[in-house]
C-alpha cells in the first residue's frame, strides 16, 4: 500500500481557502480518484500548530490518498489532472509538496 501525501506549506502571506478545499475540491477529487479500483481511502487535515506551543504549523493543510500502488494512483490521477490542477487557483496560491510513501504500519 502507498500513501500519496499532498502537503501545503504554511508560507507567510499565502492564501488557502479551507472551506472551498473541504466542501468543493476534495469531494470532487474523491469522486474522480475513488472510481479507480486501487483507491483505498483518503484523509484531509488542517494544521493547528507546531511542536512549540503557540507556534504556527509547518503545513496549513494536508491530503493523504491511500492506493494499492503508485501506478494505481497515477492511473486514477492522469485522466483527471487538468480538472484537479485547474481547480487549485480557487482555493490556494501555494505550490504543494507531493510525496509518495510506502505504508509500513497502519492500524
Secondary structure by P-SEA (a helix, b strand, c coil): cbbbbbbbcccccccccaaaaaccaaaaaaaaaacccccccbbbbbbcccccccccccccbbbbbbcccaaaaaaaccccaaaaaaacccccccbbbbbbbcccccc
